[in-house]
Amino acid sequence: MTDDDRDPVLRSALALRRRTLWRGTLELYEDHLAIAGWTWTGSVWYPLPITDIREVEKRPTPPRGANFVIRPADRRDFYCRIEDGIFYWVKVFRDDERVALEVEH
């Protein structure tokens, strides 16, 4: 089954720190996250299986800074800015025992 065949559980507009990503989105599916958007070379789609994510971190929201960090086990961290609905993401990961959640105030 591809992501085109099902709707995400949660979707938000996304910007990545130090990476060009236009019209970026972060989507949550039952078994993975997907970061999608456009870069200088065309469209991109980064699937991140939930089982490969060791931690997510919600940070205080600085102006234009990263407020959400995804820490995969075997890849570089993704420093994200979720524009709207950050607390929906916190709730999802607080309720999910597969991933550790750290919330900074």
Phi, psi and omega in degrees: 000135177258168180294338177293339184273350182216158179269146177290154175291324182210143180216138177217153171293145189218142169234146179249139178287133177062020175222134177284123177210107178268144179052041183288147175223150171245124182237138178251126173245174183303323187242359180199164168260155174225127172257124183225157178163204182233139174238186179301333184262001178126198183284149179228152176212115179251105175278137178233101179302138181304323181292343179267358181262121182273333182197149166238149184227127174262125181252160172303150186270097174280159176300120175064012181259177179287132177242003183209127181240129176254123184247091176290157181291321188237018178227170173295152176293149175255112177268112190244156167239111175268119188289315182226143174082026181303325183285341170294320178294319178300314180298316180301313182283333174295324181276351184258116183282352183283339186231136175284142179238131173240129180242119176261141180251000000 
